[in-house]
């Protein structure tokens, strides 16, 4: 975020700073696309971490579960980035916690390295970029307004903000990670790219 110069789709330059200093604040977009329904949710956080990914997923499910409460299994296609890979301990821990919290069976399916362009969510980013081309992104309100104006398959996305600070580099101790790993059902052929997590059924979920 800041007063950086930006060029719009017609090549016109909106008046901004005469130089581009480092931004004082950042907002990182996260996207969740329901491929069949075409419903897009955009969430903005202060940085990209495993915990932001997990909190974004939880916020999304809280928003849609009233419509999809019948779903028992959630398949998530991921880009295999450094913060959400099949080896990232904090991310895997949070996914186990999400499965238990939601009661959903999760299947994490990762695209191979350098193949994220095949992920449908990547085409959503170009649509978002078109909406803020030529716009001075100098505050959160402007960023969110641009996101709300974009369309995907003829519909505007749901836009939310993740609050709070997220420390980077959080790692799960080896002893605790053994318990997490025991909950992961890794594919025998693609153990890093195909992981199933089944929820533990609690008394609250049974009743």
PAZAPA-4460 file (N, C-alpha, C; in steps of 0.05 Angstrom, whole numbers, plus 32768, in hexadecimal, padded with zeros to 4 digits):
% residues 207
    n_x    n_y    n_z   ca_x   ca_y   ca_z    c_x    c_y    c_z   seq   type   mol
   8011   7FE9   8000   8000   8000   8000   8012   8019   8000     1      X     A
   8009   802D   7FF2   8018   8046   7FF1   8010   8056   7FD8     2      X     A
   8020   806B   7FD2   801A   807C   7FBC   8029   8076   7FA3     3      X     A
   802F   805D   7F9F   803F   8055   7F88   8030   805A   7F6D     4      X     A
   803F   8062   7F59   8034   8068   7F3F   802A   804E   7F33     5      X     A
   8012   804F   7F26   8007   8037   7F19   7FFC   803F   7EFE     6      X     A
   7FFF   802E   7EEA   7FF5   8034   7ECF   7FDC   8024   7ECA     7      X     A
   7FC7   8032   7EBF   7FAE   8024   7EBA   7FAE   8015   7EA0     8      X     A
   7F98   8008   7E99   7F96   7FF7   7E81   7F9A   8007   7E67     9      X     A
   7F96   8021   7E68   7F99   8032   7E50   7FB4   803F   7E4F    10      X     A
   7FC6   8038   7E61   7FE1   8043   7E61   7FE3   805E   7E6E    11      X     A
   7FCD   8067   7E7B   7FCD   8080   7E89   7FD9   807C   7EA5    12      X     A
   7FE8   8090   7EAE   7FF5   808E   7EC8   7FE8   80A0   7EDC    13      X     A
   7FDD   8094   7EF1   7FD1   80A4   7F06   7FE7   80B3   7F16    14      X     A
   7FE3   80CC   7F1C   7FF7   80DC   7F2A   7FFD   80D0   7F46    15      X     A
   8015   80CA   7F4B   801D   80BF   7F65   8038   80CA   7F6D    16      X     A
   8046   80BC   7F7E   8061   80C5   7F86   8074   80C4   7F6D    17      X     A
   8089   80D4   7F6F   809C   80D4   7F59   80B1   80BE   7F5E    18      X     A
   80AE   80AE   7F72   80C0   8097   7F77   80AF   8082   7F86    19      X     A
   80B9   806A   7F88   80AA   8055   7F95   80B9   804B   7FAD    20      X     A
   80B6   8058   7FC4   80C3   804E   7FDD   80B5   8035   7FE7    21      X     A
   80C2   8026   7FF9   80B5   800E   8004   809B   8014   8011    22      X     A
   8087   8003   800E   806D   8007   801A   806F   8005   8038    23      X     A
   8060   8017   8046   805F   8016   8063   804E   8000   806D    24      X     A
   803B   7FF8   805D   8028   7FE2   8065   8022   7FD1   804D    25      X     A
   801E   7FB8   8051   8018   7FA5   803B   7FFE   7F97   8040    26      X     A
   7FF0   7F91   802B   7FD8   7F81   802C   7FDC   7F6B   8017    27      X     A
   7FDC   7F52   801F   7FE1   7F3B   800E   7FC6   7F2E   8008    28      X     A
   7FBF   7F2B   7FEE   7FA5   7F1F   7FE7   7FA7   7F00   7FE8    29      X     A
   7F92   7EF4   7FF2   7F8F   7ED7   7FF2   7F75   7ED1   7FE4    30      X     A
   7F74   7EBC   7FD4   7F5C   7EB6   7FC6   7F53   7E99   7FCA    31      X     A
   7F39   7E96   7FCD   7F2D   7E7B   7FCE   7F17   7E7A   7FB9    32      X     A
   7F1B   7E69   7FA5   7F08   7E67   7F8F   7EFB   7E4C   7F8F    33      X     A
   7EE0   7E4C   7F91   7ED1   7E34   7F8F   7ECE   7E2E   7F71    34      X     A
   7EDD   7E1B   7F67   7EE0   7E17   7F4A   7EC6   7E12   7F3C    35      X     A
   7EB5   7E00   7F46   7E9C   7DF9   7F39   7E88   7E10   7F3A    36      X     A
   7E85   7E1B   7F52   7E71   7E31   7F55   7E7B   7E4B   7F4A    37      X     A
   7E96   7E4E   7F48   7EA1   7E67   7F3E   7EA0   7E7E   7F52    38      X     A
   7E9B   7E77   7F6B   7E9A   7E8C   7F81   7EB6   7E92   7F8B    39      X     A
   7EBD   7EAB   7F8B   7ED8   7EB4   7F93   7ED7   7EC4   7FAD    40      X     A
   7EE9   7EBE   7FBF   7EEC   7ECD   7FD8   7F09   7ED7   7FD8    41      X     A
   7F0C   7EF1   7FDD   7F26   7EFE   7FDF   7F2A   7F07   7FFC    42      X     A
   7F40   7F00   8008   7F46   7F08   8023   7F61   7F16   8023    43      X     A
   7F63   7F2B   8033   7F7C   7F3B   8034   7F88   7F39   8050    44      X     A
   7FA2   7F33   8051   7FB0   7F31   806A   7FCA   7F41   8069    45      X     A
   7FD6   7F45   8080   7FEE   7F57   8081   8007   7F4A   8076    46      X     A
   8007   7F2F   8074   801E   7F21   8069   8016   7F05   8063    47      X     A
   8026   7EF6   8054   8020   7EDA   804E   802F   7EC8   8061    48      X     A
   801F   7EBA   8072   802A   7EA6   8084   8017   7E8E   8084    49      X     A
   8020   7E78   808F   800F   7E60   8092   7FF6   7E66   80A1    50      X     A
   7FF9   7E77   80B6   7FE1   7E7D   80C7   7FCD   7E8F   80B8    51      X     A
   7FD7   7EA0   80A7   7FC5   7EB0   8097   7FB5   7E9E   8084    52      X     A
   7FC3   7E8B   8077   7FB5   7E78   8066   7F9F   7E6A   8075    53      X     A
   7FA5   7E60   808D   7F92   7E51   809C   7F7B   7E62   80A6    54      X     A
   7F81   7E7A   80AF   7F6C   7E8C   80B8   7F5A   7E94   80A1    55      X     A
   7F65   7E98   8089   7F55   7E9F   8071   7F42   7E88   806B    56      X     A
   7F4C   7E6F   806C   7F3B   7E58   8067   7F24   7E56   807B    57      X     A
   7F2A   7E5B   8094   7F16   7E59   80A9   7F01   7E70   80A6    58      X     A
   7F0A   7E88   809F   7EF7   7E9E   809B   7EE5   7E98   8083    59      X     A
   7EF1   7E8D   806E   7EE1   7E86   8056   7ECC   7E71   805E    60      X     A
   7ED3   7E5C   806C   7EC0   7E47   8073   7EAA   7E52   8085    61      X     A
   7EB1   7E64   8097   7E9C   7E70   80A8   7E88   7E7F   8097    62      X     A
   7E91   7E8A   8081   7E80   7E9A   806F   7E6E   7E88   805E    63      X     A
   7E77   7E71   8055   7E68   7E61   8042   7E5B   7E48   804D    64      X     A
   7E62   7E40   8066   7E58   7E26   8070   7E3A   7E25   8072    65      X     A
   7E2D   7E3C   8076   7E0F   7E3C   8077   7E03   7E32   805D    66      X     A
   7E11   7E36   8047   7E08   7E2D   802C   7E13   7E11   8025    67      X     A
   7E29   7E09   8031   7E36   7DF0   8029   7E3A   7DDE   8041    68      X     A
   7E27   7DE0   8054   7E2A   7DD0   806C   7E28   7DB2   8068    69      X     A
   7E1E   7DAA   8050   7E1C   7D8E   804A   7E36   7D82   8041    70      X     A
   7E4A   7D93   803B   7E64   7D89   8031   7E73   7D7C   8048    71      X     A
   7E7E   7D65   8043   7E8E   7D56   8057   7EAC   7D55   804F    72      X     A
   7EB2   7D5C   8037   7ECE   7D59   802D   7ED5   7D72   801C    73      X     A
   7EEB   7D7D   8022   7EF5   7D95   8014   7F0F   7D8F   8007    74      X     A
   7F10   7D92   7FEC   7F28   7D8F   7FDD   7F34   7DAA   7FD7    75      X     A
   7F4C   7DAF   7FDF   7F59   7DC9   7FDC   7F71   7DC6   7FCA    76      X     A
   7F70   7DD5   7FB4   7F87   7DD5   7FA1   7F99   7DED   7FA8    77      X     A
   7FB3   7DE7   7FAC   7FC6   7DFB   7FB6   7FDE   7DFD   7FA3    78      X     A
   7FEA   7E15   7FA4   8001   7E1A   7F92   801C   7E0F   7F9C    79      X     A
   801C   7E04   7FB4   8035   7DF8   7FBF   8049   7E0E   7FC5    80      X     A
   803F   7E25   7FCF   8051   7E3B   7FD6   805F   7E35   7FF1    81      X     A
   8073   7E45   7FF8   8082   7E40   8010   8073   7E41   802A    82      X     A
   805C   7E4F   802B   804D   7E52   8043   8036   7E3E   8046    83      X     A
   8031   7E2E   8031   801B   7E1B   8033   8021   7E00   8026    84      X     A
   803B   7DFA   8026   8043   7DE1   8018   803D   7DC9   8029    85      X     A
   8041   7DB1   801D   803C   7D98   802B   8051   7D91   8040    86      X     A
   8065   7DA3   8044   807A   7D9F   8058   807A   7DB6   806C    87      X     A
   8069   7DCA   8069   8069   7DE1   807B   805B   7DD9   8095    88      X     A
   806A   7DD7   80AA   805F   7DCB   80C3   8048   7DDB   80CE    89      X     A
   804A   7DF5   80D0   8035   7E05   80DB   801C   7E04   80CA    90      X     A
   801F   7E04   80B0   8007   7E02   809F   7FF9   7DE7   80A2    91      X     A
   8008   7DD1   80A4   7FFC   7DB7   80A7   7FEE   7DB5   80C2    92      X     A
   7FFB   7DC0   80D7   7FEE   7DC0   80F1   7FD3   7DCF   80F0    93      X     A
   7FD3   7DE6   80E3   7FBB   7DF6   80E2   7FA5   7DE8   80D1    94      X     A
   7FAD   7DD9   80BD   7F9A   7DCA   80AD   7F8D   7DB3   80BD    95      X     A
   7F9D   7DA6   80CE   7F92   7D92   80DF   7F7E   7D9F   80F2    96      X     A
   7F85   7DB6   80FD   7F73   7DC4   810F   7F59   7DCC   8101    97      X     A
   7F5C   7DD5   80E8   7F44   7DDD   80D8   7F32   7DC5   80D3    98      X     A
   7F3E   7DAE   80CD   7F2D   7D97   80C8   7F1D   7D8F   80E1    99      X     A
   7F2A   7D90   80F8   7F1D   7D8A   8111   7F07   7D9F   8118   100      X     A
   7F0D   7DB8   8113   7EFB   7DCD   8119   7EE2   7DCD   8107   101      X     A
   7EE7   7DC8   80EE   7ED1   7DC9   80DA   7EC2   7DAE   80D7   102      X     A
   7ECF   7D98   80DF   7EC3   7D7E   80DB   7EC6   7D74   80BE   103      X     A
   7ED6   7D82   80AE   7ED9   7D7B   8092   7EF2   7D6A   808E   104      X     A
   7EEF   7D57   807C   7F07   7D49   8072   7F14   7D5A   805D   105      X     A
   7F2E   7D5F   8060   7F3D   7D70   804E   7F4E   7D5F   803C   106      X     A
   7F50   7D66   8022   7F63   7D5B   8010   7F73   7D72   8004   107      X     A
   7F8C   7D73   800B   7F9E   7D88   8000   7FAC   7D7E   7FE8   108      X     A
   7FA7   7D8A   7FD1   7FB2   7D81   7FB8   7FC4   7D98   7FAD   109      X     A
   7FDD   7D93   7FA9   7FF0   7DA8   7FA1   7FF8   7DA6   7F84   110      X     A
   7FF9   7DBD   7F77   8005   7DBE   7F5C   8023   7DBA   7F5F   111      X     A
   802F   7DAD   7F4B   804D   7DAA   7F4C   805A   7DC6   7F4A   112      X     A
   8073   7DC7   7F52   8082   7DE1   7F50   8081   7DEC   7F34   113      X     A
   807D   7E06   7F32   807D   7E15   7F18   8064   7E0E   7F07   114      X     A
   8050   7E03   7F13   8037   7DFD   7F04   801F   7E0B   7F10   115      X     A
   8023   7E20   7F20   800C   7E2E   7F2C   7FFB   7E3C   7F17   116      X     A
   8006   7E40   7EFF   7FF6   7E4D   7EEA   7FDD   7E3D   7EE2   117      X     A
   7FDD   7E23   7EE9   7FC6   7E12   7EE3   7FB1   7E14   7EF8   118      X     A
   7FB6   7E22   7F0E   7FA3   7E25   7F23   7F8F   7E3B   7F1A   119      X     A
   7F75   7E35   7F1A   7F61   7E49   7F10   7F62   7E64   7F20   120      X     A
   7F6B   7E63   7F39   7F6B   7E7C   7F49   7F7E   7E90   7F3D   121      X     A
   7F92   7E87   7F2E   7FA6   7E99   7F22   7F99   7EAD   7F0F   122      X     A
   7F84   7EA4   7F01   7F76   7EB6   7EEE   7F65   7ECB   7EFC   123      X     A
   7F5F   7EC6   7F15   7F51   7EDA   7F25   7F62   7EF2   7F2A   124      X     A
   7F7C   7EEE   7F2E   7F8F   7F04   7F35   7F91   7F18   7F1E   125      X     A
   7F90   7F0E   7F05   7F91   7F21   7EEF   7F78   7F33   7EEE   126      X     A
   7F61   7F27   7EF5   7F48   7F37   7EF7   7F4A   7F4C   7F0C   127      X     A
   7F56   7F45   7F23   7F5A   7F59   7F39   7F6D   7F6F   7F30   128      X     A
   7F83   7F67   7F23   7F97   7F7A   7F1A   7F8B   7F8F   7F08   129      X     A
   7F79   7F87   7EF6   7F6C   7F9A   7EE4   7F5C   7FAF   7EF3   130      X     A
   7F51   7FA8   7F0A   7F41   7FBB   7F19   7F52   7FCF   7F28   131      X     A
   7F6A   7FC8   7F2F   7F7A   7FDD   7F3D   7F91   7FE8   7F2C   132      X     A
   7F91   7FE1   7F12   7FA4   7FEF   7F00   7F9D   800D   7EFF   133      X     A
   7FB1   801D   7F03   7FAD   803A   7F02   7FA2   8046   7F1B   134      X     A
   7F9E   8036   7F30   7F93   803F   7F49   7FA9   8042   7F5D   135      X     A
   7FAA   8058   7F6C   7FBD   805B   7F81   7FB3   804C   7F9A   136      X     A
   7FC1   8036   7FA0   7FB9   8025   7FB7   7FC5   8030   7FD1   137      X     A
   7FB9   8046   7FDA   7FC5   8054   7FF1   7FB8   804E   800B   138      X     A
   7FA3   803D   800B   7F96   8036   8024   7F87   801B   8020   139      X     A
   7F80   800F   8036   7F73   7FF5   8035   7F57   7FF8   8028   140      X     A
   7F49   800E   802D   7F2F   8012   8022   7F2F   8010   8004   141      X     A
   7F43   801D   7FF7   7F45   801D   7FDA   7F4A   8001   7FD0   142      X     A
   7F5C   7FF2   7FDE   7F62   7FD7   7FD6   7F49   7FC5   7FD6   143      X     A
   7F3A   7FC7   7FEC   7F22   7FB7   7FEF   7F0C   7FBF   7FDA   144      X     A
   7F0A   7FD9   7FD4   7EF7   7FE2   7FC0   7EFE   7FD7   7FA5   145      X     A
   7F17   7FD7   7F9E   7F20   7FCB   7F84   7F19   7FAE   7F83   146      X     A
   7F1D   7FA0   7F99   7F17   7F83   7F99   7EF9   7F7E   7F96   147      X     A
   7EE9   7F8F   7FA3   7ECC   7F8C   7FA1   7EC1   7F92   7F85   148      X     A
   7ED0   7FA2   7F76   7EC7   7FAA   7F5B   7ECD   7F95   7F46   149      X     A
   7EE0   7F84   7F4B   7EE7   7F70   7F37   7ED1   7F5B   7F35   150      X     A
   7ED0   7F4D   7F1F   7EBC   7F37   7F1B   7ECA   7F1E   7F13   151      X     A
   7EBE   7F08   7F1A   7EC7   7EED   7F11   7EAE   7EDE   7F09   152      X     A
   7EAD   7ED6   7EF0   7E96   7EC8   7EE5   7E7D   7ED9   7EE9   153      X     A
   7E80   7EF3   7EE7   7E69   7F05   7EE8   7E60   7F0C   7F04   154      X     A
   7E6F   7F04   7F18   7E67   7F09   7F34   7E7E   7F17   7F43   155      X     A
   7E77   7F29   7F55   7E8B   7F36   7F66   7E94   7F22   7F7C   156      X     A
   7EAD   7F23   7F84   7EB6   7F11   7F99   7EAD   7F1A   7FB5   157      X     A
   7EAE   7F08   7FC7   7EAC   7F0F   7FE4   7EC8   7F18   7FED   158      X     A
   7EC9   7F2F   7FFA   7EE3   7F3A   8002   7EE4   7F3E   8020   159      X     A
   7EF9   7F34   802D   7EFB   7F35   8049   7F18   7F3D   8051   160      X     A
   7F1B   7F46   8069   7F36   7F4D   8073   7F3D   7F3D   808B   161      X     A
   7F56   7F33   808C   7F60   7F25   80A3   7F6E   7F38   80B6   162      X     A
   7F65   7F39   80CE   7F71   7F4C   80E1   7F87   7F3F   80F1   163      X     A
   7F98   7F50   80FD   7FAC   7F45   810F   7FC7   7F43   8101   164      X     A
   7FDC   7F40   8112   7FF7   7F3D   8109   7FFE   7F1F   8108   165      X     A
   800D   7F18   80F3   8014   7EFC   80F0   8033   7EF9   80EF   166      X     A
   803F   7EEE   8103   805C   7EE9   8103   8063   7ED5   80EE   167      X     A
   807A   7ED9   80E2   8084   7EC6   80CD   8097   7EB2   80DA   168      X     A
   809B   7E9C   80CC   80AE   7E88   80D5   80A5   7E77   80EC   169      X     A
   808B   7E74   80F1   8081   7E63   8107   8085   7E46   80FF   170      X     A
   8091   7E37   8110   8096   7E1A   810B   808C   7E09   8122   171      X     A
   8083   7DF2   811B   8079   7DDF   812F   8090   7DCE   8139   172      X     A
   8093   7DCC   8154   80A8   7DBB   815F   80A6   7D9E   8155   173      X     A
   80BC   7D91   8153   80BD   7D76   8148   80AB   7D62   8156   174      X     A
   80AA   7D64   8171   8099   7D51   8180   807B   7D56   8179   175      X     A
   8073   7D6F   8178   8057   7D75   8172   8051   7D6E   8155   176      X     A
   8065   7D71   8143   8060   7D6C   8127   805C   7D4E   8122   177      X     A
   8067   7D3D   8133   8062   7D20   8130   8044   7D1A   8133   178      X     A
   8037   7D28   8145   801B   7D24   8149   800B   7D2F   8132   179      X     A
   8014   7D45   8127   8007   7D50   810F   800A   7D3E   80F7   180      X     A
   8023   7D34   80F3   8028   7D23   80DD   8018   7D09   80DE   181      X     A
   8013   7D00   80F6   8003   7CE7   80FA   7FE6   7CEB   80EF   182      X     A
   7FDD   7D04   80EE   7FC2   7D09   80E4   7FC1   7D0C   80C5   183      X     A
   7FD8   7D0D   80B9   7FD9   7D11   809C   7FD9   7CF7   808D   184      X     A
   7FC8   7CF4   807A   7FC8   7CDC   8068   7FD4   7CE5   804E   185      X     A
   7FEE   7CE0   804B   7FFC   7CE8   8033   7FFA   7CD3   801D   186      X     A
   7FF7   7CDD   8005   7FF7   7CCA   7FEE   8012   7CBB   7FEC   187      X     A
   8010   7CA2   7FE6   8028   7C91   7FE4   8039   7C99   7FCC   188      X     A
   802D   7CA3   7FB7   803B   7CAA   7F9F   8044   7CC8   7F9F   189      X     A
   8033   7CD9   7FAB   8039   7CF6   7FAC   8035   7D00   7FC8   190      X     A
   8046   7CF8   7FDB   8042   7CFF   7FF7   8042   7D1D   7FFD   191      X     A
   8051   7D2C   7FEE   8052   7D49   7FF3   803C   7D59   7FE5   192      X     A
   802F   7D4C   7FD2   801C   7D5A   7FC1   7FFF   7D51   7FC4   193      X     A
   7FFA   7D3D   7FD4   7FDF   7D33   7FD8   7FDB   7D29   7FF4   194      X     A
   7FCD   7D39   8005   7FCB   7D33   8021   7FAE   7D34   802A   195      X     A
   7FA5   7D20   8038   7F8A   7D1F   8042   7F8B   7D21   8061   196      X     A
   7F78   7D31   806B   7F76   7D35   8088   7F59   7D30   8090   197      X     A
   7F55   7D1C   80A1   7F3A   7D16   80AB   7F36   7D23   80C6   198      X     A
   7F1E   7D2E   80CB   7F19   7D3B   80E4   7F15   7D27   80FB   199      X     A
   7F1B   7D30   8113   7F14   7D21   812A   7EF7   7D2A   8132   200      X     A
   7EE5   7D17   8134   7ECA   7D1D   813B   7EC7   7D22   8159   201      X     A
   7EBE   7D3A   815F   7EBB   7D41   817C   7E9E   7D3C   8184   202      X     A
   7E9A   7D3C   819E   7E7F   7D38   81A9   7E6C   7D4E   819F   203      X     A
   7E76   7D66   819C   7E66   7D7C   8193   7E5C   7D77   8176   204      X     A
   7E6E   7D6C   8165   7E67   7D67   814A   7E53   7D50   8148   205      X     A
   7E55   7D3C   8159   7E43   7D26   8159   7E27   7D2F   8160   206      X     A
   7E25   7D40   8175   7E0B   7D4A   817E   7E00   7D60   816D   207      X     A
***
